[in-house]
């Protein structure tokens, strides 16, 4: 297994059909370690797609390249037909792609409501000058942001009496809800969820699975997730890509992936034996 560290060339390929995101021959090399090797990947608009694989398979590294935290060593990524291969994370967020993280990254001493308001910052119009002078337009915008944040928390299922609690005092499942609400506050076209059911009990995981389908159906969102809970993956995904040691070893519909011999050997078989 090898990959070069040359810079991506210009002229990123455009996606075919109605694909919202296209990654072509993407690799990431850290020193002498190939974390992701020549992975090509497409996501259809309004689709729910999962990336699975054992620990160390390169899943989160791949996520980080899609969202601009890492720059690919080789290959291209396009979103909505635009090349975002070397775009900054804030530019990618502004273009309509939002994400959550495997380890929850909320502001611990801010309330649930304040955390979601932070997520709306990218959409606010007030500049530094207006914020300092506290102009009426700025105050009105802040009120509107607060109302939208409360509506988003209600939408994700957080109880109103928890809106003003510090996020560090919320249960793990509620912290996940706040993190998803904050991602949705930027009004994305595509939502990337990194192990969203980690730490959840079976009832919470099932509730989140139903919520993901509702997000797609109600808001027209495209959803990409990394997930280890195979019940969630198989029940919510329309398409699955499997990585192992940084390489794509299989992809297809859930029923096809479930029966793939390489997948069973690399991942599903290990889970069964645990």
TAWOJO-V447540 format. One line per field, one symbol per residue. psi: psi as a letter, one per 40 degrees, with the letter a starting at -180 (. if undefined). A space follows every 10 residues. Layout:
psi: ???
This chain:
psi: hiiifiiiii fhiiiibfhd hhhhfhihhh behhdhhfhi hihiheihhi hiiiheeedd ddddddeedi hidiaihihf eihedfiidd ddddeehiii idhhgihdei idddddddde ddeidhaddd ddefiddddd dddddddddd dddddeehhd eedeiiddei iddddddddd dddddefidh hhhhgdehei iddddddddd ddddddddef ihhhihiehd ddddddidih hhihfeihei iaidddddeh ddddddcddd dde.
